[in-house]
Amino acid sequence: MGRQFFTLSNLVGIFTIVSELGIMAIGVAFLMISREFDLSVGAVYAASAFIFGLLANTGLPSPLALVITLIFASLIGFVNGMITLRTRIPSFITTLGMMMILRGVLLAITKGVTISYEGDAIVPTILARGIAYGFRPSHFWFIALTLLFIFILNRTRYGNWVFAVGGGQEAARSMGVDINKVKLINFTISALLAGLAGCIVISRFLIANPAFGAGSELEVITAVVIGGTLLTGGYGTILGAFLGAFLVG
């Protein structure tokens, strides 16, 4: 590697890209520990960028546009979870279907055209464009969310339930853990964080492209697995997903 690779500006640029990937990886890690997959995160990422931009462009205050977008993303995760748990179809199939639906609808509505963000600067500044010493807010959001979910996974009863569900459903059920509820929450978290990442990317570029996030679902899963999360569930760390995002990004 050349000396230029280790310059502050280059490392900060890498951190910017990694932050969006890493935020998605946190949610997917939670879900994979509970022995489920989400292949729709890339599509949720792209759709959320468009929805946030379109809402803000109508004159809606960007904080309200952000809330509506995150509710939309959460609902996608909830639907993924409900379909998976009700039908018992493997989650990689149900979320792959959701990915294809979202991508298809997005292309049909946008006709593949990029949109520019023309809303107010409140959310873009808070999420991605307020720069201090070369660092963007998205870097701090990534670190803060990593610390929050490390605490939830390792220091709370809910974190114990996540490990229990992934490690052995019958044992978890005998302990009184509501398996479907835990998995449904994790599907929702995964999509919510993908939606947040989508809002960050449009805040950074001030444009939204239908191709945003194409293939990122595999990058996210790779980051999570490199970070030590088992494909079979029951074991993983958020710190590992954090580090895995740097290796993949």
C-alpha positions as CSV (number, residue, x, y, z in Angstrom):
1,M,0.0,0.0,0.0
2,G,1.2,3.5,-0.8
3,R,1.7,6.2,1.8
4,Q,-1.4,8.0,0.4
5,F,-3.6,5.2,1.7
6,F,-2.8,6.1,5.3
7,T,-3.5,9.8,4.9
8,L,-6.2,11.2,7.2
9,S,-8.4,12.2,4.3
10,N,-8.3,8.7,2.8
11,L,-9.0,7.0,6.1
12,V,-11.9,9.3,6.8
13,G,-13.3,8.6,3.3
14,I,-13.1,4.8,4.0
15,F,-14.8,5.4,7.4
16,T,-17.6,7.2,5.6
17,I,-18.4,4.3,3.3
18,V,-17.9,1.8,6.1
19,S,-20.3,3.6,8.4
20,E,-23.3,3.0,6.1
21,L,-22.3,-0.6,5.5
22,G,-21.6,-1.1,9.2
23,I,-25.0,0.3,10.4
24,M,-26.7,-2.3,8.2
25,A,-24.3,-5.0,9.5
26,I,-25.3,-4.3,13.1
27,G,-29.0,-5.1,12.4
28,V,-28.2,-8.1,10.3
29,A,-25.8,-9.4,13.0
30,F,-28.6,-9.3,15.5
31,L,-30.9,-11.2,13.1
32,M,-28.3,-13.8,12.2
33,I,-27.5,-14.5,15.8
34,S,-31.2,-15.5,16.2
35,R,-30.8,-17.8,13.2
36,E,-32.5,-15.7,10.5
37,F,-31.3,-13.9,7.4
38,D,-32.2,-10.6,5.6
39,L,-31.4,-10.3,1.9
40,S,-33.7,-7.2,1.6
41,V,-31.4,-4.7,3.4
42,G,-29.9,-3.4,0.2
43,A,-33.3,-2.7,-1.3
44,V,-34.6,-1.2,1.9
45,Y,-31.5,1.0,1.9
46,A,-32.2,2.3,-1.7
47,A,-36.0,2.6,-1.2
48,S,-35.5,4.6,2.0
49,A,-33.1,7.0,0.3
50,F,-35.8,7.7,-2.3
51,I,-38.7,8.0,0.1
52,F,-36.8,10.4,2.3
53,G,-35.8,12.5,-0.6
54,L,-39.2,12.6,-2.2
55,L,-40.9,13.5,1.0
56,A,-38.5,16.2,1.8
57,N,-38.8,17.6,-1.7
58,T,-42.5,18.1,-1.2
59,G,-41.7,20.7,1.5
60,L,-42.2,18.3,4.4
61,P,-39.7,19.2,7.2
62,S,-36.8,16.8,6.9
63,P,-37.1,15.5,10.5
64,L,-40.7,14.4,9.8
65,A,-39.7,12.9,6.5
66,L,-37.0,10.9,8.3
67,V,-39.5,9.6,10.9
68,I,-41.9,8.5,8.1
69,T,-39.1,6.8,6.2
70,L,-37.9,4.9,9.3
71,I,-41.5,3.8,10.0
72,F,-41.7,2.5,6.4
73,A,-38.4,0.6,6.7
74,S,-39.5,-0.9,10.0
75,L,-42.8,-2.0,8.5
76,I,-40.8,-3.8,5.7
77,G,-38.9,-5.7,8.4
78,F,-42.1,-6.4,10.3
79,V,-43.7,-7.9,7.1
80,N,-40.5,-9.9,6.4
81,G,-40.8,-11.3,9.9
82,M,-44.5,-12.0,9.8
83,I,-44.3,-13.8,6.4
84,T,-41.3,-15.9,7.6
85,L,-42.8,-16.8,10.9
86,R,-46.3,-17.5,9.8
87,T,-45.5,-19.5,6.7
88,R,-42.3,-21.0,8.0
89,I,-40.7,-20.3,4.7
90,P,-36.9,-19.9,5.1
91,S,-36.0,-16.2,5.7
92,F,-33.5,-16.1,2.9
93,I,-36.3,-16.9,0.5
94,T,-38.9,-14.4,1.9
95,T,-36.4,-11.6,2.2
96,L,-35.1,-12.3,-1.3
97,G,-38.7,-12.0,-2.5
98,M,-39.0,-8.7,-0.7
99,M,-35.8,-7.5,-2.2
100,M,-37.1,-8.2,-5.7
101,I,-40.4,-6.6,-5.0
102,L,-38.8,-3.4,-3.6
103,R,-36.3,-3.2,-6.5
104,G,-39.0,-3.7,-9.0
105,V,-41.4,-1.1,-7.6
106,L,-38.5,1.4,-7.2
107,L,-37.5,1.0,-10.8
108,A,-41.1,1.2,-12.0
109,I,-41.7,4.4,-10.1
110,T,-38.4,6.1,-10.8
111,K,-37.9,4.7,-14.3
112,G,-34.2,4.4,-13.2
113,V,-33.9,8.2,-12.9
114,T,-31.7,9.7,-10.1
115,I,-33.4,12.4,-8.0
116,S,-31.8,15.3,-6.3
117,Y,-32.4,16.2,-2.7
118,E,-34.1,19.7,-2.5
119,G,-35.4,19.7,1.1
120,D,-34.1,21.6,4.1
121,A,-30.7,20.9,5.5
122,I,-31.6,19.8,9.0
123,V,-31.4,16.1,8.7
124,P,-28.6,16.0,6.1
125,T,-26.5,18.1,8.5
126,I,-27.3,15.9,11.5
127,L,-26.8,12.6,9.6
128,A,-23.9,13.2,7.2
129,R,-23.0,16.7,6.1
130,G,-21.9,18.4,9.3
131,I,-18.1,18.0,9.1
132,A,-15.8,18.6,12.0
133,Y,-12.0,18.0,11.6
134,G,-12.8,15.9,8.5
135,F,-15.2,13.6,10.4
136,R,-18.8,13.3,9.4
137,P,-21.8,12.7,11.8
138,S,-22.3,9.3,10.2
139,H,-19.1,8.1,11.8
140,F,-20.4,9.0,15.2
141,W,-23.8,7.5,14.5
142,F,-22.0,4.2,13.5
143,I,-19.9,4.2,16.7
144,A,-22.9,5.1,18.9
145,L,-25.1,2.4,17.4
146,T,-22.3,-0.1,17.8
147,L,-21.9,0.7,21.5
148,L,-25.7,0.7,22.0
149,F,-26.2,-2.7,20.5
150,I,-23.1,-4.2,22.2
151,F,-24.8,-3.2,25.4
152,I,-28.2,-4.6,24.4
153,L,-26.7,-7.9,23.2
154,N,-24.3,-8.5,26.1
155,R,-25.9,-6.7,29.1
156,T,-29.7,-7.1,28.8
157,R,-32.2,-9.9,29.1
158,Y,-33.2,-9.3,25.5
159,G,-29.7,-10.0,24.4
160,N,-29.8,-13.3,26.3
161,W,-33.0,-14.2,24.5
162,V,-31.4,-13.5,21.1
163,F,-28.6,-15.9,21.9
164,A,-31.0,-18.4,23.3
165,V,-33.2,-18.3,20.2
166,G,-30.3,-18.8,17.9
167,G,-28.6,-21.4,20.0
168,G,-31.6,-23.7,20.4
169,Q,-35.3,-22.9,20.0
170,E,-36.6,-25.8,22.1
171,A,-34.4,-24.8,25.0
172,A,-35.3,-21.2,24.6
173,R,-39.0,-22.1,24.5
174,S,-38.7,-24.2,27.7
175,M,-37.2,-21.1,29.4
176,G,-40.3,-19.1,28.5
177,V,-38.7,-17.1,25.7
178,D,-41.2,-15.9,23.0
179,I,-39.2,-17.0,20.0
180,N,-41.4,-15.5,17.4
181,K,-41.5,-12.1,19.2
182,V,-37.7,-12.0,19.4
183,K,-37.3,-12.9,15.7
184,L,-39.9,-10.4,14.7
185,I,-38.2,-7.6,16.6
186,N,-34.9,-8.5,15.0
187,F,-36.3,-8.5,11.5
188,T,-37.7,-5.0,12.3
189,I,-34.4,-3.8,13.7
190,S,-32.5,-5.0,10.6
191,A,-34.8,-3.1,8.2
192,L,-34.9,0.0,10.5
193,L,-31.1,0.3,10.4
194,A,-31.0,-0.3,6.7
195,G,-33.5,2.5,6.3
196,L,-31.3,4.8,8.5
197,A,-28.3,4.0,6.3
198,G,-30.4,4.9,3.3
199,C,-31.2,8.3,4.8
200,I,-27.5,8.8,5.5
201,V,-26.4,8.1,2.0
202,I,-28.9,10.6,0.4
203,S,-27.9,13.1,3.1
204,R,-24.2,12.6,2.1
205,F,-24.6,12.8,-1.7
206,L,-27.8,14.9,-1.9
207,I,-29.0,12.5,-4.6
208,A,-30.8,9.1,-4.6
209,N,-30.1,6.5,-7.3
210,P,-32.2,3.3,-7.8
211,A,-28.9,1.4,-8.0
212,F,-28.0,2.4,-4.4
213,G,-27.2,-0.7,-2.3
214,A,-27.2,-3.2,-5.2
215,G,-25.3,-6.2,-3.9
216,S,-24.8,-4.7,-0.5
217,E,-26.8,-7.4,1.2
218,L,-24.1,-9.9,0.4
219,E,-21.4,-7.4,1.6
220,V,-23.3,-6.9,4.8
221,I,-23.6,-10.7,5.5
222,T,-19.9,-11.2,4.6
223,A,-19.0,-8.5,7.1
224,V,-21.1,-10.1,9.8
225,V,-19.6,-13.6,9.1
226,I,-16.0,-12.3,9.0
227,G,-16.8,-10.7,12.3
228,G,-17.4,-14.1,13.8
229,T,-21.2,-14.5,13.7
230,L,-22.2,-18.1,12.8
231,L,-24.4,-18.8,9.8
232,T,-26.2,-21.3,12.0
233,G,-27.0,-18.7,14.7
234,G,-26.5,-18.8,18.4
235,Y,-23.1,-16.9,18.4
236,G,-21.8,-13.6,17.2
237,T,-20.7,-10.1,18.4
238,I,-21.6,-6.6,17.4
239,L,-18.0,-5.6,17.7
240,G,-17.1,-8.3,15.2
241,A,-19.7,-6.9,12.8
242,F,-18.1,-3.5,13.3
243,L,-14.6,-4.8,12.5
244,G,-16.0,-6.9,9.6
245,A,-17.5,-3.9,8.0
246,F,-14.0,-2.3,7.9
247,L,-12.5,-5.4,6.2
248,V,-15.3,-5.6,3.6
249,G,-15.7,-1.8,3.1
